Amino acid sequence: MNPLGITLTLVVFYLFSELHSRRRAFYTNPVLLSIITIAVILKWFGIPYGSYMESAAILKFLLGPAVVSLAVPVYKGRETIRAYSKEIALGIAVGGTVAILSAFYIAELLGGSEEVLLSIAPKSVTTAIAIGISDKIGGIPSLTAVLVITTGLLGNAFAPELLNLFRVRDRIARGLATGVSSHGLGTARIILEDELAGAVSGLAMALNGVFTALLLPHLIEILK
């Protein structure tokens, strides 16, 4: 197997992680900088994206176990999560609905076509679920995938800073807001700062995916 993809990914991410550990700021976010840098390298040297992904297949495979491993902090924080179960359920319902409506109406205000509106509506759930929803309601799955990844990147880069800016200190609230709004990438960031917030974020990410998949097809019929 060609080691280019996995080597390039690990080296670039390691270098930017070191930079971020020395200078913590949104513009040194290692995920965002790694994506940009790898894209530039592939373009500059004419390396096909398919070849890169094939050689980094092991990293793609490890995404599955990484997501499943979020169950560990959820289990460890189960007593606290159980105590706040009603608040978490309400937060997912309200947050998931607001995420759909805000994206839909902002895109409409900016002149987006119907296909764009349908593609952006599920942008706050994980890629696999969002693509399925987009295809079902008449959106463009490939565009939805880009919007989902962009949403996650923004959450990974800015979520904790925005929560601090608005003085959101409660650990449950911080995790809930991050998981509902920016799914896996946001969760990956918040769990590094607070395990309980990360556990709530992972749970919110999963439950919001189910909630959105059930709600959005019916809600779109009203919004159209």
Summary of the structure (lengths in Angstrom):
residues: 224
radius of gyration: 18.1
end to end distance: 48.5
largest distance: 53.8
contacts: 737
relative contact order: 0.12
helix: 84%
strand: 0%
